[in-house]
Amino acid sequence: MAQKSFRIFYSQLRLFFDMMYHKNNRQLDSVILKFHELFQTYENIYNQDMDLEEPLTHYQHHLLKVEIMGKFPALKDALIKKGVRQCLILEIQSSIESHFNVPDIKICYYHYLFFNKLLQSLTYIAQDIRNKDWERRFIETMININFNHMGFFNRCCELINHQLQNLCEDHQMMSIDINGLRISQASRDPKLYFDPTRKHLADLLIEYAEQRKTIKKTRCLSTSDTESEDYTGVLSNLTAGGASTFYHYFQKENFLKAENKKSGAKNFASNVKLSNGANLTEAQLLKFDKGKHHNDIRSLAIKLRAILEQIEIDLDNSYGSSKSRR
């Protein structure tokens, strides 16, 4: 009852503060600053009773946006210099931009906890001068703070697949077990997450690792030529949704030559495999829904932007090389 009473009181106080802040045209004065201090005091004292779904005050939202948008570019550059792949960092950048640049997204108290922890963790990595495997440390940190963002999860699955592709079967199983053990030791703060509707990132990755083990065991048991033929094809880093998104846009822009979309899907499905080793189907490729595939569309956009950035770099370098030869 005490927790419920506090949450009702806090919510009403927040609405009153927002009303004052708007009447003041979002300008700061001594009253607004004192009110903000009052909120910080309540949050510190009653942090165990805070409703994680409670929206931030508009002033808190403003402060968080200014801080994270201001600090992230320098952190991004520092992490890239430490060897963290750009595709991983771009998933964080995408999540920040989608939350703070889209007007209708509600920023709640759990966002406040997560993004503050994110900034703290990335700053620690960026400023550490020791010689370490910083990409692995970065991924472990994202698992610990539970960045259970679909795009980031997909990028982690791609790295797992990349790590396994050049290993023999026995070493693949060993690597999966080692990764699973390391992931299982992740921190489990019940109040720390990026997306409350999804499982902990550690659980998602453990499930994926177990799925890969099952596939490997199935392949080991498969001895006939017919069964071996079922596993021919290019192993991609795509999920079913990612493959559908990729096929939809590349076929739409005529990158893939086919008589029609259906026949093209049949050919594509017979030659490309999903990231978990499973076979694609024609139906999976033809089931494209912009709403359901929002995260897959964003993931493809991030990859294409990364490719364009690398192309620009290569073009600049090749131009400089040809110029120097002349």
C-alpha positions in Angstrom: 0.0 0.0 0.0 2.9 2.4 0.8 4.4 1.7 -2.7 1.1 2.2 -4.4 0.6 5.5 -2.5 4.0 6.7 -3.4 3.6 5.9 -7.1 0.3 7.8 -7.2 1.8 10.8 -5.5 4.9 10.7 -7.7 2.8 10.5 -10.9 0.6 13.4 -9.9 3.6 15.5 -8.9 5.2 14.7 -12.3 2.1 16.0 -14.1 2.1 19.1 -12.1 5.8 19.7 -12.8 5.3 19.2 -16.5 2.4 21.7 -16.5 4.7 24.3 -14.8 7.5 23.6 -17.2 5.3 24.1 -20.2 3.8 27.3 -18.8 7.3 28.6 -18.3 7.9 27.9 -22.0 10.5 25.2 -21.1 12.7 27.9 -19.7 14.7 27.4 -16.5 14.3 29.4 -13.4 14.9 28.8 -9.7 11.5 27.2 -9.2 12.0 24.6 -12.1 15.5 23.8 -10.8 14.2 23.3 -7.2 11.4 21.1 -8.4 13.9 19.0 -10.4 16.0 18.6 -7.3 12.9 17.5 -5.4 12.3 14.7 -8.0 15.9 13.5 -7.7 15.5 13.4 -3.9 12.4 11.3 -4.2 14.0 9.0 -6.7 17.0 8.4 -4.5 15.0 7.8 -1.4 12.3 5.6 -3.0 14.3 4.0 -5.8 13.0 0.5 -4.7 9.4 1.7 -5.1 9.7 3.6 -8.4 7.4 2.5 -11.2 9.7 1.6 -14.1 7.0 2.4 -16.5 6.5 5.9 -15.2 7.3 8.5 -17.9 10.1 11.0 -17.2 9.3 14.6 -16.6 9.8 16.6 -19.8 12.7 18.4 -18.2 14.3 15.0 -17.2 13.8 13.8 -20.8 15.5 17.0 -22.1 18.5 16.5 -19.8 18.9 12.8 -20.8 18.6 13.6 -24.5 21.2 16.4 -24.3 23.6 14.2 -22.3 23.4 11.1 -24.5 23.3 12.9 -27.8 26.2 15.0 -26.8 28.5 12.3 -25.4 27.8 9.4 -27.8 29.7 10.6 -30.9 33.0 10.8 -29.1 32.4 7.4 -27.4 31.6 5.9 -30.8 34.9 7.1 -32.2 36.8 5.9 -29.2 35.3 2.4 -29.4 36.0 2.0 -33.1 39.6 2.9 -32.4 39.7 0.2 -29.8 38.6 -2.4 -32.4 34.9 -2.7 -31.7 33.1 -3.4 -35.0 31.1 -0.5 -36.4 28.1 -2.6 -37.1 27.7 -3.2 -33.3 28.1 0.4 -32.4 25.6 1.5 -35.1 22.9 -0.6 -33.4 23.4 1.5 -30.3 23.3 4.7 -32.3 20.2 3.6 -34.1 18.4 2.8 -30.8 19.4 6.2 -29.4 18.2 8.1 -32.5 14.9 6.2 -32.6 14.2 7.0 -28.9 15.2 10.6 -28.8 14.5 11.9 -32.3 11.0 10.4 -32.7 8.4 12.7 -30.9 5.8 10.1 -30.1 8.1 7.6 -28.2 7.5 7.8 -24.5 10.7 7.8 -22.4 10.2 6.0 -19.1 12.1 5.6 -15.9 13.6 2.3 -17.1 15.0 4.1 -20.1 16.6 6.6 -17.7 18.2 3.7 -15.8 19.4 1.9 -18.9 20.8 4.9 -20.9 22.6 6.2 -17.8 24.2 2.8 -17.3 25.0 2.6 -21.0 26.9 5.9 -20.9 28.7 5.0 -17.8 29.8 1.6 -19.2 30.9 2.9 -22.6 32.8 5.8 -21.0 34.7 3.2 -18.8 35.7 1.2 -21.9 36.6 4.3 -23.9 38.9 5.7 -21.2 40.6 2.4 -20.2 44.2 2.4 -21.5 44.9 -1.3 -20.9 45.6 -3.7 -23.8 42.6 -6.0 -23.9 40.2 -7.6 -26.3 37.9 -4.6 -26.2 35.3 -6.0 -28.7 34.7 -9.0 -26.4 34.7 -6.8 -23.4 32.2 -4.5 -25.1 29.9 -7.3 -26.0 30.1 -8.8 -22.5 29.2 -5.3 -21.1 26.2 -5.0 -23.4 25.0 -8.4 -22.2 25.5 -7.4 -18.5 23.5 -4.2 -18.9 20.9 -6.2 -20.9 20.9 -4.3 -24.3 18.2 -6.8 -25.5 17.7 -4.9 -28.7 16.8 -7.1 -31.7 19.3 -5.6 -34.0 22.2 -6.0 -31.5 21.1 -9.6 -30.8 21.2 -10.3 -34.6 24.7 -8.8 -34.9 25.9 -11.0 -32.0 24.5 -14.1 -33.7 26.4 -13.1 -36.9 29.6 -12.9 -34.9 28.9 -16.3 -33.4 28.4 -17.7 -36.9 31.6 -16.0 -38.2 33.6 -17.5 -35.3 32.3 -21.0 -36.0 32.6 -21.1 -39.8 36.3 -21.9 -40.0 36.3 -24.5 -37.2 35.9 -28.2 -37.4 32.8 -29.8 -36.0 34.4 -30.8 -32.6 35.9 -27.3 -32.2 32.6 -25.7 -33.1 30.8 -27.6 -30.3 33.5 -26.7 -27.9 33.3 -23.0 -28.9 29.5 -23.0 -28.5 29.8 -24.5 -25.0 32.5 -22.0 -24.0 30.4 -19.0 -25.2 27.3 -20.4 -23.5 29.2 -20.7 -20.2 30.6 -17.2 -20.5 27.2 -15.7 -21.4 25.4 -17.6 -18.5 27.6 -15.7 -16.0 26.1 -12.3 -17.1 24.7 -9.9 -14.5 20.9 -10.2 -13.8 19.6 -6.8 -12.6 15.8 -7.2 -12.9 15.4 -3.4 -13.3 18.0 -3.0 -16.1 16.9 -3.6 -19.6 16.5 -1.9 -23.0 13.2 -3.6 -24.0 10.8 -4.9 -21.2 8.9 -7.0 -23.7 11.9 -9.2 -24.6 14.0 -11.8 -22.7 17.3 -10.9 -21.2 20.0 -10.7 -23.9 22.0 -13.4 -22.2 18.9 -15.8 -22.4 18.4 -15.0 -26.1 22.0 -15.7 -26.9 22.0 -18.9 -24.8 18.9 -20.1 -26.7 20.6 -19.3 -30.0 23.8 -21.2 -28.9 21.7 -24.2 -27.9 19.9 -24.0 -31.3 23.3 -24.1 -33.1 24.3 -27.1 -31.0 21.2 -29.0 -32.0 21.8 -28.2 -35.7 25.5 -29.4 -35.4 24.4 -32.7 -33.7 21.8 -33.2 -36.5 24.5 -32.7 -39.1 26.8 -35.2 -37.4 24.0 -37.8 -37.4 23.3 -37.2 -41.1 25.4 -39.6 -43.1 23.6 -40.2 -46.4 24.3 -38.2 -49.6 20.7 -37.1 -49.7 20.9 -35.6 -46.2 24.2 -33.9 -47.1 22.6 -32.3 -50.1 20.0 -30.7 -47.8 22.8 -28.6 -46.3 24.2 -27.3 -49.6 24.0 -23.5 -50.2 25.6 -20.3 -49.0 25.4 -19.9 -45.2 24.2 -16.3 -44.6 24.1 -14.1 -41.5 20.4 -13.5 -42.1 17.4 -14.4 -40.0 14.1 -15.4 -41.7 12.9 -11.8 -41.3 16.2 -10.4 -42.5 16.2 -12.7 -45.6 12.7 -11.6 -46.4 13.7 -7.9 -46.0 16.9 -8.3 -48.1 15.0 -10.1 -50.9 12.2 -7.6 -50.9 14.3 -4.6 -51.5 17.0 -6.1 -53.7 14.4 -7.7 -55.9 12.5 -4.5 -56.0 15.5 -2.6 -57.3 16.3 -5.3 -59.9 19.6 -6.4 -58.3 18.3 -10.0 -58.5 17.5 -11.3 -62.0 14.3 -13.3 -62.2 11.2 -13.6 -64.3 9.0 -12.7 -61.4 9.2 -12.3 -57.6 7.9 -15.8 -57.0 10.4 -17.6 -59.2 13.2 -15.4 -57.8 12.2 -16.3 -54.3 12.4 -20.0 -55.2 15.9 -19.6 -56.6 17.1 -17.5 -53.7 15.7 -19.9 -51.1 17.4 -22.9 -52.7 20.9 -21.3 -52.6 20.9 -19.3 -49.4 20.7 -20.6 -45.8 19.7 -18.8 -42.6 22.1 -17.8 -39.9 21.1 -20.8 -37.8 21.8 -23.2 -40.7 18.2 -23.8 -41.6 16.9 -23.8 -45.2 15.0 -20.9 -46.5 11.6 -21.4 -48.0 9.9 -19.5 -50.8 7.0 -18.6 -48.5 9.4 -17.0 -46.0 10.8 -14.7 -48.6 7.4 -13.7 -50.0 6.0 -12.8 -46.5 7.1 -9.2 -46.2 5.3 -6.8 -43.9 6.8 -3.4 -43.2 5.3 -3.3 -39.7 6.4 -6.7 -38.6 9.8 -6.3 -40.2 10.6 -2.9 -38.8 13.7 -4.1 -37.0 14.9 -6.0 -40.0 14.5 -3.0 -42.2 16.4 -0.9 -39.8 19.1 -3.5 -39.6 19.5 -3.6 -43.4 19.7 0.2 -43.5 22.5 0.1 -40.9 24.4 -2.4 -42.9 24.0 -0.5 -46.2 25.1 2.7 -44.5 28.2 0.9 -43.2 28.9 -0.4 -46.8 28.4 3.1 -48.2 30.8 4.6 -45.7 33.5 2.0 -46.6 32.9 2.6 -50.3 33.5 6.3 -49.7 36.7 5.6 -47.9 37.9 3.2 -50.6 37.0 5.8 -53.3 38.9 8.5 -51.5 41.9 6.2 -51.1 41.8 5.0 -54.7 41.5 8.6 -55.9 44.5 9.6 -53.8 46.6 6.6 -55.0 45.8 7.3 -58.7 46.5 11.0 -58.2 49.9 10.3 -56.6 50.8 7.9 -59.5 50.1 10.7 -62.0 
